[in-house]
Amino acid sequence: MLQTQIITIISEIKNEPDLTATLTGASDMLNDAGLDSLQLINFILRIEDEFEIEIDFDQFDMEHLQSIDIFCDFIQAKSA
């Protein structure tokens, strides 16, 4: 499931395995997951590799990070 993959990637980047149990689809990726700017860049690069997509930072909106579900929708739209 996409949501589970995203949560796993976040927990690996943060090096906090407990996040897989606490994050949900409604979790805010910056506030709840606590991704800092460097981790966010690593996260985006990892997403591009994992899903074989390219994320254009000029068109990327920080609103996509408001929840994991919103980010999943964004990834699915890019993959289509």
C-alpha atoms as an extended CHARMM CRD file, in Angstrom:
* protein
*
        80  EXT
         1         1  MET       CA              0.0000000000        0.0000000000        0.0000000000  PROA      1               0.0000000000
         2         2  LEU       CA              1.3380000000        3.4180000000       -0.9790000000  PROA      2               0.0000000000
         3         3  GLN       CA              0.6120000000        4.9930000000        2.3950000000  PROA      3               0.0000000000
         4         4  THR       CA              2.6140000000        2.2800000000        4.1740000000  PROA      4               0.0000000000
         5         5  GLN       CA              5.5450000000        2.7320000000        1.7650000000  PROA      5               0.0000000000
         6         6  ILE       CA              5.5940000000        6.4870000000        2.3840000000  PROA      6               0.0000000000
         7         7  ILE       CA              5.4840000000        6.0480000000        6.1720000000  PROA      7               0.0000000000
         8         8  THR       CA              8.2870000000        3.4690000000        5.9960000000  PROA      8               0.0000000000
         9         9  ILE       CA             10.4520000000        5.8080000000        3.9120000000  PROA      9               0.0000000000
        10        10  ILE       CA              9.8610000000        8.6670000000        6.3770000000  PROA      10              0.0000000000
        11        11  SER       CA             10.8110000000        6.4740000000        9.3400000000  PROA      11              0.0000000000
        12        12  GLU       CA             13.9660000000        5.2810000000        7.5570000000  PROA      12              0.0000000000
        13        13  ILE       CA             15.0470000000        8.8390000000        6.6650000000  PROA      13              0.0000000000
        14        14  LYS       CA             14.3940000000        9.9800000000       10.2400000000  PROA      14              0.0000000000
        15        15  ASN       CA             16.0310000000        6.7850000000       11.5540000000  PROA      15              0.0000000000
        16        16  GLU       CA             13.0440000000        6.3980000000       13.8840000000  PROA      16              0.0000000000
        17        17  PRO       CA             11.3990000000        2.9690000000       13.4480000000  PROA      17              0.0000000000
        18        18  ASP       CA              8.6660000000        3.9340000000       15.9550000000  PROA      18              0.0000000000
        19        19  LEU       CA              7.2060000000        6.3420000000       13.3990000000  PROA      19              0.0000000000
        20        20  THR       CA              5.7440000000        3.4210000000       11.4410000000  PROA      20              0.0000000000
        21        21  ALA       CA              3.4190000000        2.8170000000       14.3900000000  PROA      21              0.0000000000
        22        22  THR       CA              2.5110000000        6.4520000000       15.0650000000  PROA      22              0.0000000000
        23        23  LEU       CA              2.1060000000        8.0210000000       11.6130000000  PROA      23              0.0000000000
        24        24  THR       CA             -1.1980000000        7.7080000000        9.7530000000  PROA      24              0.0000000000
        25        25  GLY       CA             -2.6170000000        8.9880000000        6.4910000000  PROA      25              0.0000000000
        26        26  ALA       CA             -3.7520000000       12.1180000000        8.3070000000  PROA      26              0.0000000000
        27        27  SER       CA             -0.2840000000       12.8490000000        9.7330000000  PROA      27              0.0000000000
        28        28  ASP       CA              1.3280000000       16.1300000000        8.6930000000  PROA      28              0.0000000000
        29        29  MET       CA              4.6660000000       15.3070000000        7.0920000000  PROA      29              0.0000000000
        30        30  LEU       CA              6.4780000000       18.3310000000        8.5020000000  PROA      30              0.0000000000
        31        31  ASN       CA              4.8640000000       18.7490000000       11.9220000000  PROA      31              0.0000000000
        32        32  ASP       CA              3.9250000000       15.1760000000       12.8940000000  PROA      32              0.0000000000
        33        33  ALA       CA              6.7660000000       13.3680000000       11.1260000000  PROA      33              0.0000000000
        34        34  GLY       CA              9.1880000000       16.1830000000       11.8910000000  PROA      34              0.0000000000
        35        35  LEU       CA             11.0480000000       16.1930000000        8.5680000000  PROA      35              0.0000000000
        36        36  ASP       CA             13.5840000000       19.0060000000        8.5010000000  PROA      36              0.0000000000
        37        37  SER       CA             14.6660000000       20.6280000000        5.2400000000  PROA      37              0.0000000000
        38        38  LEU       CA             17.5730000000       18.2530000000        4.5680000000  PROA      38              0.0000000000
        39        39  GLN       CA             15.4530000000       15.2040000000        5.4030000000  PROA      39              0.0000000000
        40        40  LEU       CA             12.7130000000       16.5410000000        3.1490000000  PROA      40              0.0000000000
        41        41  ILE       CA             15.1400000000       16.7530000000        0.2160000000  PROA      41              0.0000000000
        42        42  ASN       CA             16.3470000000       13.2100000000        0.9260000000  PROA      42              0.0000000000
        43        43  PHE       CA             12.7180000000       12.0830000000        1.1500000000  PROA      43              0.0000000000
        44        44  ILE       CA             11.8030000000       13.6360000000       -2.2150000000  PROA      44              0.0000000000
        45        45  LEU       CA             14.8730000000       12.1260000000       -3.8970000000  PROA      45              0.0000000000
        46        46  ARG       CA             14.0340000000        8.7290000000       -2.4480000000  PROA      46              0.0000000000
        47        47  ILE       CA             10.4190000000        9.0210000000       -3.6400000000  PROA      47              0.0000000000
        48        48  GLU       CA             11.6580000000        9.8460000000       -7.1450000000  PROA      48              0.0000000000
        49        49  ASP       CA             13.8800000000        6.7500000000       -7.1190000000  PROA      49              0.0000000000
        50        50  GLU       CA             11.3250000000        4.3920000000       -5.5750000000  PROA      50              0.0000000000
        51        51  PHE       CA              8.4320000000        5.3770000000       -7.8150000000  PROA      51              0.0000000000
        52        52  GLU       CA             10.4420000000        6.3020000000      -10.9150000000  PROA      52              0.0000000000
        53        53  ILE       CA              8.9150000000        9.7560000000      -11.1430000000  PROA      53              0.0000000000
        54        54  GLU       CA             10.3630000000       13.2410000000      -11.3660000000  PROA      54              0.0000000000
        55        55  ILE       CA              9.1430000000       15.9230000000       -9.0090000000  PROA      55              0.0000000000
        56        56  ASP       CA              9.5310000000       19.4370000000      -10.3690000000  PROA      56              0.0000000000
        57        57  PHE       CA             10.3160000000       21.6510000000       -7.3880000000  PROA      57              0.0000000000
        58        58  ASP       CA              9.0180000000       24.6910000000       -9.2970000000  PROA      58              0.0000000000
        59        59  GLN       CA              5.5710000000       23.0910000000       -9.4360000000  PROA      59              0.0000000000
        60        60  PHE       CA              5.7070000000       21.3150000000       -6.0750000000  PROA      60              0.0000000000
        61        61  ASP       CA              3.4190000000       22.8770000000       -3.5110000000  PROA      61              0.0000000000
        62        62  MET       CA              4.1130000000       22.5810000000        0.2190000000  PROA      62              0.0000000000
        63        63  GLU       CA              0.3960000000       21.8130000000        0.5970000000  PROA      63              0.0000000000
        64        64  HSD       CA              1.2520000000       18.3340000000       -0.6910000000  PROA      64              0.0000000000
        65        65  LEU       CA              2.9650000000       17.7620000000        2.6600000000  PROA      65              0.0000000000
        66        66  GLN       CA             -0.0830000000       18.6100000000        4.7880000000  PROA      66              0.0000000000
        67        67  SER       CA             -0.8340000000       14.9250000000        5.1860000000  PROA      67              0.0000000000
        68        68  ILE       CA              0.5180000000       11.6060000000        4.0410000000  PROA      68              0.0000000000
        69        69  ASP       CA             -2.7600000000       10.9210000000        2.2170000000  PROA      69              0.0000000000
        70        70  ILE       CA             -2.4590000000       14.1850000000        0.2490000000  PROA      70              0.0000000000
        71        71  PHE       CA              1.1260000000       13.2730000000       -0.6600000000  PROA      71              0.0000000000
        72        72  CYS       CA             -0.0230000000        9.7870000000       -1.7560000000  PROA      72              0.0000000000
        73        73  ASP       CA             -2.6030000000       11.4040000000       -4.0570000000  PROA      73              0.0000000000
        74        74  PHE       CA              0.1560000000       13.5990000000       -5.4820000000  PROA      74              0.0000000000
        75        75  ILE       CA              2.4000000000       10.5680000000       -6.1380000000  PROA      75              0.0000000000
        76        76  GLN       CA             -0.4310000000        8.6280000000       -7.7650000000  PROA      76              0.0000000000
        77        77  ALA       CA             -1.1960000000       11.5760000000      -10.0510000000  PROA      77              0.0000000000
        78        78  LYS       CA              2.4980000000       11.8220000000      -11.0300000000  PROA      78              0.0000000000
        79        79  SER       CA              2.6770000000        8.0660000000      -11.6710000000  PROA      79              0.0000000000
        80        80  ALA       CA             -0.3810000000        8.0060000000      -13.9130000000  PROA      80              0.0000000000
